[in-house]
């Protein structure tokens, strides 16, 4: 099984997009282009999604399912893993430590991708980590890198 560890701020939501649309609301601020890229990664890789974002605090799997469905991305909603979030570890744990702990509990994972704008990953996670831009979210070069990490075709690329 392939898994995508997903941060929200700086991946699907960016200050650039919020300023462009004049919104800062929860639903309005998720960028459609970023959601389309995520959907492509999920569908083409047959990947499950695990929320590693701070958005997991105070939220439920059901709320994430509803969020993606309301926005028209049922494929993402359907891909949210049964164990949908990384655990909170005591300080000074990094996000990479939380991901490592999740992977330790889920030995069926064959490959994974980390999409995050934070650099708090572990050295051994470098081949699986795509660092997006905190101000602009996921951009085309990040998406192409993510496709390579998951071993899927980049749309529009020569065969």
Secondary structure as GFF3:
##gff-version 3
##sequence-region A 1 159
A	DSSP	beta_strand	2	6	.	.	.	ID=ss1
A	DSSP	alpha_helix	15	21	.	.	.	ID=ss2
A	DSSP	alpha_helix	32	45	.	.	.	ID=ss3
A	DSSP	beta_strand	48	51	.	.	.	ID=ss4
A	DSSP	three_ten_helix	54	56	.	.	.	ID=ss5
A	DSSP	alpha_helix	61	70	.	.	.	ID=ss6
A	DSSP	alpha_helix	74	79	.	.	.	ID=ss7
A	DSSP	beta_strand	80	85	.	.	.	ID=ss8
A	DSSP	alpha_helix	95	105	.	.	.	ID=ss9
A	DSSP	beta_strand	111	116	.	.	.	ID=ss10
A	DSSP	three_ten_helix	123	128	.	.	.	ID=ss11
A	DSSP	beta_strand	129	131	.	.	.	ID=ss12
A	DSSP	alpha_helix	140	150	.	.	.	ID=ss13
###
